[in-house]
């Protein structure tokens, strides 16, 4: 059984990407594992929303390296903190 992710866990994962301490594909895999873990009951809609977004954080884009930019990630942190 996994530990229920909290908002701070999501923020920390994003900060790790921004700092270069975590690879996007590793964070994406973590998010998918949390989302797909049947033993977890994800009650917080904010956590659920950002787990879904983090699951796509490693997707490429046609005009840049990734679909979601570092600016997007910083914006996500702000949104999470203000909800």
N, C-alpha and C positions, 0 to 999 in steps of 0.2 A: 504494500500500500504506500502510495506517495503522500507527501505532505501537501496539504491544500495551499496553492500559491496565493499570496496576498498582493495587494497593490505595490507594496515596497519591493517585492520580488520582481515584479514586472519592471518597475523603475530601475532597479539594479541591473537587470539584464540589458536594458536599453543603454544605461550608462556604461556598461562593460563593452558594448559594441562601439559606442562613441569614443571610448578611451583606447580602443584597440586591444582590449584584454579578452575579448570573446569574438569568435568568428560568427558571422551572420548565420551560416548553415547550422552551427551548433545550437544557437539560440532558437532557430526555427524548429529544429528537431526536439529540443526541450519543450517548446510550446505545444507541438503536436502531441508529444507524449503526455503532457498534462491534460490537454483537451480530450484525448482518447482514453484516458485512464478511467475505467468504469467504477473504480473504487472511490473516486472523488465526486463530490457533489459541489459543483461550481455555482454557488448562490449569488456571488457578487457580479452583477451585469458588467461592471467596469473591467473586472479581471477577465471575464469571458470575452468581452470585445477585444481587449488587447492581446489576449492569448491567440485569438484568431489572426489579428494583424501581425503579431510576431511570427506566426506560422508561415507568413508570406514575406518575411523581412529579407530573405535571401533570393527572392525572385528577380531575375534580370529585367532590364527595360531596353527598349529599342534605341533610346537616345542617351542613356547613361548606364552606369554599371548596375544600379539596382533600381527597382520600381520605387522603393521608399528611400528618400535621401536622408542625410544626417539632419537636415532641417526638419523633415517630417518626424524623425525620432525625437528631437528636442520638443517639438510641438506636442507629441504624445505625452511626454513627461508633464508638461504644463497642464494638459487636459486631465490627466490622472490626478494630479495634485489638487485640481480645482473641482473635482467631482465628489 
